[in-house]
Amino acid sequence: MAIRLSSFHISLFLGLLIIVHPTLAIQKGFTTNLIHRESPLSPLKTQSLDKYERLRSSIQRSMSKINQFSTSAAGDFIKSSHGEYAVELSYGTPPVPQLGLIDTASSFVTTQCHPIFNSYTHTHIHPIFNPLNSSTYKVQNCPSKTCHGQYKLLALCGKNNTCEFVTLNHMFYVSRGEVATETITFKSITKEITIPQVIFGCVHNNYEQFKHMNPNRVGLANGPLSLISQFRSSFGGKFSYCFIPFFTEGNYTSKINFGANAEVSGSNVISTPIVKKVPTSVGLYYLTLNGFSVGTTHIPFYSNLPRVSRANDVGNIIVDTGMSLTYLPEGMFNSFRSALEGIIKGQKVQDPNDHLDLCYKTNDGGADLNIPNVIANFVGGDLILRPYNTFILSSDEVLCLAMAPFRGHTYGYLGNIAQVNILVGYDTVGHKMSFKPTDCTMEKP
């Protein structure tokens, strides 16, 4: 005998499915706000600084981060990393709100926890998470698959055989804590999204020389312990974001999308392959950049260092949300700078902050300089970089190139200034990245 179900029973059944299987609720995707940590809207900003001083802080973090990658090899351990864009999320049951810095060059999720075993001076807007107050917190054992198995953590066996981790910077310890699972809740545009059993690092120690670094991190690299990798089946391995320009005025925020919301489609979309590099546990997003075109000049991607093999030509630039500046191998940077100098007719001046390499005097926010568009020639398509992707105001009267030479290296980094007003999509299953020029102040969930 056939059984007919009313629409009420079907709705009730689907509702129960979502309760029993929380991941079903996020398969359709969700969108949440991102705030640059130096934005006027950010609770993390230093109140006493003006907008140019906050930009200087961001650039200084970028320089610190590139120095970290310059002096230590990529390996199977957790690197401490700066982040520039904050997302609101909560840990535990009941949920405790936090601000986490997203980072596509980090493959681990961490947050500051009680008890704190040494000094902690970073500004914390929300109460520090205390795992003793959460009914869903579970420390991982040592040894275990999570601790020493497939995830290849730089892990230690702590008291009572609990799994502990350390993060590194320049091969020095930055922080230490225990590896656990916990429920994380995101405050999306329309609803709260709860994700159970996230493997993360509960930070208890912040070592003295790095105590200023914010330990709250949402790793989005393609390593096995990043948020996007842990829940690949729920998110479809997809996320995207749209960054508003640094000096945007008004109550605008950037956006980050997961799952179905992360689709990048329509006209003017270019897609390029994500290249896998060894070690895969780090999971950085390498793309292949053939070069830049500016005016009638094409500057091929190259380094003035000896090339080990033609494999260096593939996967030669890393996309990094935690890096403000774009870094190019020194030889390419010098050629690119020369091409710009041949086109831009303006008075060259020094950067008042002494950080950036090519600066011009401006009386109109840079509009009087007629900065040319730059074409980034990726494998798969050409991406137009507007003047706000390549230059930034260092003061009311000085406009500077937001790029720098990466000395001693054959690859580069595409920083977040170069990504503003572009919808950037990551497909970690299809191994491709997509770009779509977008007014990110108008981006809707």
C-alpha positions in Angstrom: 0.0 0.0 0.0 1.4 3.4 -1.0 1.8 6.0 1.7 1.2 9.6 1.0 3.0 12.3 2.9 1.6 15.7 3.4 3.7 18.8 2.8 3.8 19.2 6.6 5.3 15.8 7.1 7.9 16.4 4.3 8.9 19.7 5.9 9.1 18.1 9.3 11.3 15.3 7.9 13.7 17.7 6.2 13.9 19.7 9.3 14.9 16.7 11.3 17.5 15.7 8.7 19.1 19.1 9.2 19.2 18.7 13.0 20.6 15.2 12.8 23.1 16.1 10.0 24.2 19.7 10.4 26.4 19.5 7.3 23.3 19.2 5.2 22.3 22.8 6.3 25.5 24.2 4.8 25.6 22.3 1.5 23.7 25.1 -0.2 26.3 27.6 1.0 26.4 30.7 3.1 27.9 34.2 3.1 29.3 36.2 6.0 31.1 39.5 6.4 34.8 40.2 6.4 36.3 43.3 7.9 39.9 44.4 7.3 41.6 44.6 10.6 42.6 48.2 9.9 39.2 49.3 8.7 37.4 52.1 10.5 34.7 49.5 11.3 37.2 47.0 12.8 37.4 46.5 16.6 41.0 45.3 16.0 42.3 48.6 14.7 44.5 50.9 16.8 42.3 53.8 17.7 45.1 56.4 17.9 46.2 55.9 14.3 45.0 57.7 11.2 44.1 55.8 8.0 47.6 56.1 6.5 49.2 54.9 9.7 46.9 51.9 9.7 47.9 51.2 6.1 51.5 51.4 7.2 50.8 48.8 9.9 49.3 46.5 7.3 52.3 46.9 5.0 54.7 46.2 7.9 52.9 43.0 8.7 53.2 42.1 5.0 56.9 42.7 5.2 57.2 40.6 8.3 55.3 37.8 6.7 57.5 37.8 3.5 60.6 37.7 5.7 59.1 34.6 7.5 58.7 32.8 4.1 62.1 34.0 3.0 64.0 32.5 5.8 62.3 29.2 6.4 61.5 26.4 4.1 57.9 25.2 3.6 57.5 22.0 5.5 55.2 19.7 7.3 54.5 21.9 10.3 52.2 24.8 11.2 53.6 28.2 10.5 52.3 31.2 12.4 51.0 33.8 9.9 49.6 37.3 9.9 46.1 37.8 8.6 44.4 41.0 7.4 40.7 40.2 7.2 38.6 39.2 10.2 35.5 37.0 10.3 33.1 36.7 13.2 32.7 33.1 14.5 32.0 31.3 17.8 33.5 28.4 19.5 31.9 25.8 21.7 28.5 25.0 23.3 27.3 27.5 24.4 29.0 29.5 21.6 31.6 32.1 22.6 32.1 34.8 19.9 35.5 35.5 18.5 37.2 37.3 15.6 39.3 35.0 13.4 41.7 36.2 10.8 41.3 34.3 7.5 44.5 33.3 5.8 44.8 31.3 2.5 48.5 30.6 3.4 47.6 28.9 6.7 46.3 25.3 7.0 45.2 25.3 10.6 42.4 26.8 12.7 43.5 28.3 16.1 42.1 30.5 18.8 43.3 31.8 22.2 42.1 29.7 25.1 42.1 29.8 28.9 44.1 29.0 30.8 46.9 31.3 29.5 50.3 30.1 30.8 52.3 33.2 30.0 51.8 36.9 29.0 49.2 37.7 26.4 49.1 41.3 25.3 47.1 41.2 22.1 43.8 43.1 22.1 40.9 40.7 22.6 37.5 42.1 21.8 35.5 39.1 23.0 35.9 36.9 26.1 38.7 34.4 25.7 37.4 30.9 25.0 37.4 28.6 28.0 37.1 25.0 26.9 36.0 23.9 30.4 32.7 25.7 29.8 31.9 23.9 26.6 30.0 20.6 26.4 31.3 19.8 22.9 35.1 20.4 23.4 37.2 17.2 23.1 41.0 17.1 23.3 42.7 14.7 20.9 44.8 11.9 22.2 48.5 11.3 21.6 49.4 9.3 19.6 46.4 9.3 17.2 45.7 9.7 13.5 45.0 13.4 14.1 48.0 14.0 16.2 50.8 12.1 14.4 49.1 10.5 11.4 47.8 11.8 8.1 47.8 15.5 9.2 51.6 15.6 9.9 51.3 18.2 12.7 54.4 19.4 14.5 52.9 17.7 17.5 54.0 16.7 21.0 52.6 14.4 23.6 51.5 16.5 26.6 50.3 15.7 30.0 47.9 12.8 30.2 48.7 11.8 26.6 47.0 14.8 25.1 48.0 16.1 21.7 49.8 19.4 21.7 50.9 21.6 18.8 53.4 24.4 18.2 53.4 27.1 15.5 56.6 28.5 14.1 57.9 31.8 12.8 61.5 32.0 11.4 61.9 28.5 13.0 61.2 30.0 16.5 58.2 28.9 18.6 55.4 31.4 18.4 52.5 29.7 20.3 51.7 26.3 21.8 48.5 24.6 22.8 46.4 21.5 22.5 44.7 19.9 19.5 41.0 19.4 20.0 37.7 19.2 18.2 34.9 21.7 18.8 31.7 23.1 17.3 32.2 26.3 15.4 29.4 28.7 14.5 29.5 31.3 11.8 27.1 34.2 11.8 26.0 34.3 8.2 24.1 37.1 6.4 20.8 35.3 7.0 21.3 32.7 9.7 23.7 31.0 12.0 25.7 28.1 10.5 26.9 25.4 13.0 29.8 23.1 12.0 30.5 20.3 14.5 33.8 18.5 15.3 36.2 21.0 13.7 39.8 20.0 14.5 41.6 23.2 15.8 44.3 24.4 18.0 43.5 25.8 21.5 46.3 28.2 22.2 47.6 28.4 25.8 51.1 29.8 25.3 52.2 32.8 23.4 56.0 33.1 23.4 57.4 36.5 24.5 58.9 37.8 21.3 55.7 37.0 19.3 53.1 37.8 22.0 51.8 40.8 19.9 50.6 38.4 17.1 46.9 37.6 17.1 46.6 33.8 17.5 43.0 33.6 16.3 43.3 32.1 12.8 40.9 30.6 10.2 43.2 28.7 7.9 41.9 28.4 4.3 44.9 26.9 2.6 44.5 23.5 0.9 46.3 21.5 3.6 44.4 18.7 5.3 43.6 20.6 8.5 42.3 23.9 7.0 38.6 24.7 7.4 37.9 24.2 3.7 39.7 20.8 3.6 38.0 19.4 6.8 34.6 20.1 5.4 35.2 19.6 1.7 32.1 17.4 1.3 29.9 20.0 2.9 31.4 23.1 1.1 32.1 21.2 -2.2 35.6 22.4 -1.7 34.6 25.9 -2.7 34.9 29.4 -1.2 35.2 32.9 -2.6 35.6 36.4 -1.3 35.3 40.0 -2.5 37.5 42.6 -0.9 36.5 46.3 -0.9 39.4 48.8 -1.4 41.3 49.8 1.7 40.1 53.4 1.9 36.4 52.7 1.2 34.3 55.1 3.3 30.9 54.2 4.7 29.4 51.1 6.3 30.7 48.6 3.7 32.2 45.3 4.4 34.0 42.7 2.3 32.3 39.3 1.9 33.4 35.6 2.1 31.2 32.8 0.6 31.3 29.1 1.1 29.7 26.2 -0.9 27.1 27.0 -3.5 27.4 30.7 -2.6 31.0 30.7 -3.7 30.2 30.2 -7.4 32.0 32.6 -9.7 30.1 32.7 -13.0 28.8 35.0 -15.8 30.7 37.2 -18.2 34.3 38.5 -17.7 35.3 35.4 -15.6 38.7 34.0 -16.1 39.8 30.7 -14.6 43.3 29.3 -14.1 44.6 26.0 -12.8 45.7 25.7 -9.1 49.1 24.0 -9.3 50.0 21.4 -6.6 53.4 21.7 -5.1 55.4 19.6 -2.6 54.9 19.4 0.3 51.1 19.1 -0.3 50.5 19.4 3.5 51.2 23.1 3.3 48.5 23.6 0.7 49.4 27.0 -0.7 47.5 28.2 -3.8 50.1 28.4 -6.6 49.0 29.8 -10.0 51.0 30.2 -13.2 51.5 33.8 -14.2 53.1 34.3 -17.7 53.8 37.9 -17.0 52.4 41.5 -16.9 51.4 43.7 -19.8 51.4 47.4 -19.4 50.9 49.7 -22.4 52.6 48.0 -25.3 55.2 46.3 -23.1 55.0 42.7 -22.0 57.1 41.8 -18.9 57.5 38.0 -18.8 57.6 36.3 -15.4 61.2 35.7 -14.7 63.9 35.8 -12.1 67.5 36.9 -12.5 68.4 33.8 -10.5 69.6 30.6 -12.2 66.6 28.4 -13.0 66.8 24.8 -11.6 64.3 23.4 -14.2 61.4 24.4 -16.3 59.2 23.2 -13.4 59.9 26.6 -11.9 57.8 28.2 -14.6 54.7 26.4 -13.5 53.0 27.5 -10.2 55.2 30.6 -9.9 52.9 32.9 -7.8 51.0 32.3 -4.6 47.7 33.9 -3.8 47.7 35.1 -0.3 45.0 37.0 1.6 47.2 37.7 4.5 49.8 39.6 2.4 48.9 43.3 1.6 51.6 43.8 -1.0 52.3 41.8 -4.2 55.8 40.5 -4.4 57.6 39.7 -7.7 61.1 38.1 -8.3 63.6 41.0 -8.3 64.4 40.8 -12.0 60.7 40.9 -13.1 60.0 43.7 -10.6 62.8 45.9 -11.9 61.5 45.4 -15.5 57.9 46.1 -14.5 58.9 49.2 -12.5 60.9 50.5 -15.5 57.9 50.0 -17.8 55.6 52.0 -15.4 58.2 54.8 -15.2 58.2 55.1 -19.0 54.4 55.6 -19.0 53.6 57.5 -15.9 54.4 61.2 -16.3 54.6 62.6 -12.8 57.1 63.8 -10.2 58.7 60.9 -8.4 59.0 61.3 -4.6 60.1 59.2 -1.6 57.5 57.1 0.3 57.0 59.0 3.5 56.9 55.7 5.4 60.1 54.5 3.6 58.5 51.1 2.7 57.4 51.3 -0.9 59.7 51.5 -3.9 58.0 53.7 -6.6 56.0 56.8 -5.5 54.6 59.9 -7.2 53.4 63.2 -6.0 49.6 63.6 -6.5 47.1 66.4 -6.0 44.0 64.4 -6.7 44.3 61.0 -5.1 46.2 59.7 -8.1 43.7 60.6 -10.7 46.0 63.3 -12.1 48.7 60.7 -12.8 46.7 58.6 -15.3 48.0 55.3 -13.9 47.6 52.6 -16.6 45.8 49.3 -16.2 48.0 46.3 -15.9 47.1 43.0 -17.5 48.0 39.9 -15.5 48.6 37.2 -18.1 47.6 34.0 -16.3 47.4 30.6 -17.9 43.8 30.4 -19.0 43.1 34.2 -19.3 44.0 37.8 -18.7 43.0 39.6 -15.6 42.8 43.4 -15.7 44.4 45.1 -12.6 43.0 48.6 -12.2 45.1 51.4 -10.6 43.5 50.6 -7.2 45.0 47.1 -7.6 48.5 48.2 -8.2 48.9 51.6 -6.4 47.9 52.9 -3.1 48.0 56.3 -1.3 50.7 56.5 1.3 49.6 60.0 2.2 47.3 62.7 0.9 50.0 63.7 -1.6 51.9 60.5 -2.3 50.8 57.5 -4.4 53.0 54.4 -4.3 53.2 51.1 -6.2 51.8 48.4 -3.9 54.4 45.9 -5.0 57.9 45.0 -4.0 60.8 42.9 -5.1 61.1 39.4 -3.6 64.8 39.1 -3.5 66.6 35.8 -3.8 63.5 33.9 -5.0 62.1 32.6 -8.3 58.4 32.9 -7.3 56.1 35.6 -6.1 53.0 36.5 -4.0 49.7 38.0 -5.2 48.7 40.2 -2.2 45.2 41.4 -1.2 45.5 44.9 -2.5 45.9 43.4 -6.0 42.6 41.4 -5.3 40.3 44.3 -4.3 37.1 44.7 -6.3 37.6 41.2 -7.8 35.4 38.2 -6.9 38.0 35.5 -6.3 36.8 31.9 -6.3 38.6 28.8 -5.1 37.6 25.3 -6.3 39.8 22.9 -4.4 38.1 19.9 -6.0 38.3 21.1 -9.6 41.8 22.6 -8.9 41.1 26.0 -10.4 40.8 29.6 -9.3 38.4 32.1 -10.9 38.5 35.9 -11.1 35.6 38.2 -11.9 36.0 42.0 -11.8 33.3 43.2 -9.3 32.3 46.3 -7.4 32.6 44.6 -4.0 30.6 47.3 -2.2 27.6 46.0 -4.2 28.3 42.3 -3.7 25.1 40.7 -2.4 24.8 37.3 -0.6 
